Amino acid sequence: MADKLKLAYNRKYLDPQTHTYQGTTQTGYMLALAFGLEPEEQRDAIVANLVDDIMVKHNGHLSGGLIGMQWLMQTLTEIGHPMSHGPSQRRPPSQLGLHAFKRFNTIWERWDYERAIRA
């Protein structure tokens, strides 16, 4: 049953040509990696896409929301890419950025909090 679910998940969400999961989000990559859903032969390329998304596309920032963040740091460590500086980023989008901006002391559900406040 697990193998059938894994196959169905990847058939629905994975583009095997680009090794990207639908939406190309950090959480999308991370969930597949955290739960061992990625095809083994594509694992390295999927990991590379996740790391590229964090380090290049988002300039070292994590972009996952509440659901993704609870798994992201552990998964990055398990796949050999621990990210000690991600949570300590002070510029948005970041957890400490929320605190630095008007001294918020909770983690919001969204990263575009500056726009949300102005609305």
N, C-alpha and C positions, 0 to 999 in steps of 0.2 A: 504494500500500500504506500509506504514512504517513497519508494522509487517512482511509483506512478504519479504521486503528488509533485515530486521534484521535477519530473519530466513535464508535467502539465504547467507548472509554474514557469519554467524556462521557455516553454513553447509560447506562453502568453506574454511574458514580460521581457525576455532577453532577445536582443538583436545579436545573433551569433557572428555576424560580419564585423560589427564594431565593438563587440564585447561590452555593450551598454545595456543597462536595464531601463525600461520605460520611464521617461521623465528625467533621466540622467541626473539624479540627485544623490547626494552623499548617503542619505538614508536608504535609497533604493539599492545602492551597491552594498552598503553595510549589512542590511537585513539578509541579503542572499549569502554573504560571507559569514555572518554570525551564526546562521542556522544551517550552514553546509549545503545550501541549495544550488550553488554555482557548479556548472560542469567542471570536473577536475582539469580537463584539457584547456579550459579557458580561464582558470583561476588566476594565473599570473597577469594576464591581460586585464582582467576585471580589477584586480588589486591596483595595477598601474593606472587604470582610469580613475579609481577612487583617490589615490594619492595625487594624481594630476589635478583633479577637481579641487582638492583642498589646497595644495601648494601653488598651483599656477592660476587656475580659474578664480579662486577665492583668496589668493595672496596669503595663504597660510591660515585662513579662517575656516572654522567649522560652520556649516550652514544647516545642519539638521535641527529639527524642532525637538520638542519634548520627547516624543516617541523615539526618535533616532539617537538623541544624545545619551540616553540611558545605556545604549549598546555600543556607541561609537568608540569611546576610549579603550574599552576592553577589547573590542574587535581589532582595532588598529594595533594594539600590543600583540595580540595573538597572531596576526598576519605579518609581524616583523616590522611594523612601522609605528612605534610608539610616538605619541605626539605630546610632549611635555609642555610646549609653548601654546598650544591651541586654547586651552581654557584661560590662559593668562593674557590673551590679547585684550588690549584696552580700547582699540578702535572697533566700531561696529562693522560687521555683525560679530558680537561676542558676548559671553556671559558677563565679563567684567565691564564691557562697554555699557551694559544696562545699568550697572551700578554707577559708573562714572557719569552717565548722562542723567542729570537731575537727581542723583543719589538714590536710584531705585534699589531696593534690597531683595527683590524677588526675580525669578526667571520668568519672562513672559512667554507666551505661546508663539509669538511672532518676532522676527528679527527686525522688521521695519518699524520699530517702535517710535522713531522720531516722526515719521509720517502719521502714525496712529494718534500721537499726542496732538499734532496740529489740526487734525480733523475735528 
